[in-house]
Amino acid sequence: MNETIVCVVGNVATQPVYRESAAGPSARFRLAVTSRYWDREKSAWTDGHTNFFTVWANRQLAVNVAACVEVGQPVVVQGRLKVRTETREGQQPWASADIDAVSIGHDLARGTALFQRAARPDAPVAVARPEPNWETPDRTDAQEGPAHQQAPEPVPVT
């Protein structure tokens, strides 16, 4: 309920790693997000600090990431931020920031993409149903129906 939802824009830093498990498919990759600012002294844009996130995708999103995301591509990632800290024996403690992705897409401000809807192999077969008749019935049909019978006279209330 109290999750931190983030939307980050950056470049794919590592090739996505795709895995099939009993829980379903998953994919992960590293995302580099570098801030840029205008340096008045140099009169030029300058790169600031780079943050790295491990992006996790599950189920159909993982399949689609494995199929179309490559190193160096600009992407927009939306998902739940999870910051982990860990201490290993004999080493200094370290922290990592993971994003459990809900949505991933190419950044169209920096390039173009061709969208192609993914096929769902386990989708149920659609049963053909007859098209409903949306046409207004003829006057002869309307006069015969119960909806066009004469309304009863109102009863006075005393």
C-alpha positions as CSV (number, residue, x, y, z in Angstrom):
1,M,0.0,0.0,0.0
2,N,2.8,2.5,0.9
3,E,5.0,1.7,-2.1
4,T,7.3,4.1,-3.7
5,I,6.3,4.3,-7.4
6,V,8.9,5.9,-9.7
7,C,9.2,6.8,-13.3
8,V,12.8,6.9,-14.6
9,V,14.3,7.8,-18.0
10,G,17.7,6.4,-18.9
11,N,19.7,4.1,-21.1
12,V,19.9,0.3,-20.9
13,A,23.4,-0.5,-19.5
14,T,23.4,-4.3,-19.8
15,Q,21.9,-6.9,-22.0
16,P,18.6,-8.1,-20.6
17,V,18.9,-11.5,-18.9
18,Y,15.8,-13.7,-19.4
19,R,14.9,-16.7,-17.2
20,E,12.0,-19.2,-17.2
21,S,11.1,-20.5,-13.7
22,A,8.2,-22.2,-12.1
23,A,6.8,-18.8,-11.1
24,G,6.9,-17.7,-14.8
25,P,9.3,-15.8,-17.0
26,S,11.4,-12.9,-15.6
27,A,14.0,-10.6,-17.1
28,R,16.4,-8.1,-15.6
29,F,18.8,-5.4,-16.9
30,R,20.7,-2.5,-15.5
31,L,19.5,1.1,-16.3
32,A,21.8,4.1,-16.2
33,V,20.1,7.4,-15.3
34,T,22.4,10.5,-15.7
35,S,21.3,13.9,-14.7
36,R,22.2,16.8,-17.1
37,Y,22.5,20.5,-16.2
38,W,23.5,23.7,-17.9
39,D,26.9,24.8,-16.9
40,R,26.9,28.6,-17.1
41,E,30.7,28.9,-16.9
42,K,31.3,26.6,-19.8
43,S,28.0,27.6,-21.6
44,A,27.4,23.9,-22.3
45,W,25.3,21.0,-21.0
46,T,27.3,18.9,-18.5
47,D,26.6,15.3,-17.3
48,G,26.0,15.0,-13.6
49,H,25.9,11.9,-11.3
50,T,24.8,8.6,-12.8
51,N,22.5,6.4,-10.9
52,F,22.2,2.7,-11.7
53,F,19.0,0.7,-11.2
54,T,18.4,-3.0,-11.6
55,V,15.1,-3.3,-13.5
56,W,13.0,-6.5,-13.0
57,A,10.2,-7.5,-15.3
58,N,7.9,-10.5,-14.9
59,R,5.5,-12.5,-17.0
60,Q,4.6,-11.0,-20.4
61,L,6.6,-7.9,-19.8
62,A,9.7,-10.0,-19.3
63,V,9.0,-11.8,-22.6
64,N,8.6,-8.5,-24.4
65,V,11.7,-7.0,-22.8
66,A,13.8,-9.9,-23.9
67,A,12.5,-9.5,-27.5
68,C,13.1,-5.8,-28.0
69,V,15.3,-4.1,-25.4
70,E,19.0,-3.8,-26.2
71,V,22.0,-2.1,-24.7
72,G,22.2,1.6,-25.3
73,Q,18.6,2.2,-26.0
74,P,16.8,5.0,-24.2
75,V,13.8,3.7,-22.2
76,V,11.2,4.9,-19.7
77,V,10.6,2.6,-16.8
78,Q,7.7,2.9,-14.3
79,G,7.5,0.6,-11.3
80,R,8.0,0.1,-7.6
81,L,11.3,1.2,-6.1
82,K,13.0,-1.2,-3.7
83,V,16.3,-0.2,-2.0
84,R,18.2,-3.1,-0.4
85,T,21.2,-2.9,1.9
86,E,23.4,-5.9,2.5
87,T,26.5,-6.7,4.5
88,R,28.6,-9.7,3.5
89,E,31.2,-11.2,5.7
90,G,34.6,-9.4,5.3
91,Q,33.1,-6.7,3.1
92,Q,31.7,-3.3,3.6
93,P,27.9,-2.9,3.5
94,W,26.5,-1.9,0.2
95,A,23.1,-0.8,-1.1
96,S,21.3,-1.4,-4.4
97,A,18.2,0.1,-5.9
98,D,15.9,-2.2,-7.8
99,I,12.8,-1.3,-9.8
100,D,10.0,-3.9,-10.0
101,A,8.7,-2.7,-13.4
102,V,5.1,-2.3,-14.2
103,S,5.7,-0.7,-17.6
104,I,8.8,-0.3,-19.9
105,G,8.9,1.6,-23.2
106,H,11.3,3.2,-25.6
107,D,11.8,7.0,-25.1
108,L,10.3,8.4,-28.2
109,A,11.8,11.9,-27.4
110,R,15.1,10.4,-28.5
111,G,14.2,8.1,-31.3
112,T,11.4,6.2,-33.1
113,A,10.0,2.7,-32.5
114,L,7.6,0.4,-34.3
115,F,5.0,-1.0,-32.0
116,Q,3.9,-4.6,-32.6
117,R,1.2,-6.2,-30.4
118,A,2.5,-9.4,-28.8
119,A,0.7,-12.6,-29.6
120,R,-0.8,-14.3,-26.6
121,P,-0.6,-18.1,-27.1
122,D,-2.8,-19.0,-24.2
123,A,-5.6,-16.6,-25.1
124,P,-9.0,-18.3,-25.4
125,V,-10.4,-18.7,-28.9
126,A,-13.1,-16.2,-29.5
127,V,-16.5,-17.7,-30.3
128,A,-18.2,-16.0,-33.2
129,R,-21.5,-14.4,-32.1
130,P,-24.1,-13.0,-34.4
131,E,-24.1,-9.2,-34.8
132,P,-27.0,-7.6,-32.9
133,N,-29.6,-5.8,-34.9
134,W,-29.1,-2.1,-34.0
135,E,-31.5,-0.9,-36.7
136,T,-34.8,0.9,-35.7
137,P,-37.7,-1.4,-36.3
138,D,-40.3,-0.6,-39.0
139,R,-43.4,1.3,-38.0
140,T,-45.5,-1.8,-38.7
141,D,-43.4,-3.9,-36.4
142,A,-43.5,-1.2,-33.7
143,Q,-47.3,-0.9,-33.7
144,E,-47.7,-4.6,-33.0
145,G,-45.2,-4.9,-30.1
146,P,-46.3,-4.7,-26.4
147,A,-44.2,-1.5,-25.9
148,H,-46.6,0.5,-28.0
149,Q,-49.9,-0.5,-26.4
150,Q,-52.1,2.3,-25.1
151,A,-51.2,3.3,-21.5
152,P,-53.9,2.8,-18.8
153,E,-55.7,5.9,-17.6
154,P,-54.3,7.4,-14.4
155,V,-56.3,6.7,-11.2
156,P,-57.2,9.9,-9.2
157,V,-55.9,9.9,-5.7
158,T,-58.2,11.3,-3.0
